Structures are given as structure tokens and as C-alpha cells.
Amino acid sequence: MATVKTVLIIVLSVGIVGLGAYEVATNPSILQFPKGKPTSILPALSPARDLRGTWISSLSGKGFQLQGQFTTYGSTSTVYEDGDIELIIDDVADNLAYGTIRYYNVCAWGFSIVPKLGKITIPKKCVSEAGSSGIQIGVSSSALDFGTINNNGVVASMSGSYTTDIMNGNMSAVVMPYGEVKGVYQLNRKR
């Protein structure tokens, strides 16, 4: 009985494949793509998960970690910056997320290697509160594009991705008087 079922399944499978081959042979136009402008029958992508809520640094003081190296007048300076982020997303519509972002506990420090003098420490300078500003984030599937953010003089660019409870990606910021530092950020959804 099992052999009869197996033979019947194989005959049916061959018959379906044969019918498909017959249709292509008698009507080859079904293999051609339509000419002219493509039309979309799919809606625009929307976030796979709900982004609304409060997102905060995964580790205190390490919500973002940035580094840069600069050469001026024969000396090389290495600069670090880290701090915390609080991102509040109030609404998501038409692949845009709206809310506010706040940077706090932001610290910058480093060192310079100066010819004939050696290593000179750049003292740590911290800002406990940079304030908050409105933000608009481009959302496509699980990708995020924050664009350039100017939060009370702290100028940063962010992009990345998210899951239900984790958001992370790349970030750059301008540290005066040196220039741009780059690194990563990681946020968790606050429960």
C-alpha cells in the first residue's frame, strides 16, 4: 500500500511539473516581465515592531562610546567621548518616528603626543545635562536613520537598527576644537 501511495505522489508531482512545462511551451509570454514603469502593489515598509516608548543607555555612562585621532602642528591627539542617551519615541507614522532625544553625563578626554615633549593628558571635561531636543527618525523595516542632531551645541549623527528591546548602531559627534569622533551607541527599552 505504501508503494502505491509513493508512486501516486510521484506521478502527481511529475504531472504538475509536466503541466507547468506545457503551459510555458504553449504560452512563452508568461516568462516575460511586463514592459513600462513598474507598479508597486505592496504598501510602504513599516516598522516590524512598535518603537514607541523610552529607550535608555544599556550601561550607565556607556550609552555611546566614541573615539577620534587628529594630527595638528606635528602632534597627534587621541580624543574619547562617552555618555548616556534617553530617547523617547511618542509616535511612528509613514516610516517616521517622532520624539525627543537627550544626551547627559557626556564626558570628553584624551591625550596628545607632542614632539620633544611626549604625552600630554587632555583633562576629562563632563557635561551633566545637555538638554533635550525634538527628533525625527527615518524607519525602514528594522533600520533607523537619525540624520544630524543638534542638541544645544552637541552635534551628532546616528544610524542603526532595532529589535523589540534593543537599539544600536553607529554614531559620530563633533568634539571642539578637535573634530569628529566616531563609535557606537546601544540602548535598551525601558520597562
Secondary structure, DSSP 8 states (H G I E B T S, - for coil): -HHHHHHHHHHHHHHHHHHHHHHHHH-GGGGS---SS----S-----SS---EEEEESSTT-SEEEEEEEEETTEEEEEEEEEEEEEEEEEEETTEEEEEEEEEEEEEEEEEEETTTEEEEEEEEEEEEEEEEEEEEEEETTEEEEEEEEETTEEEEEEEEE-SSEEEEEEEEEETTTEEEEEEEEEEE--
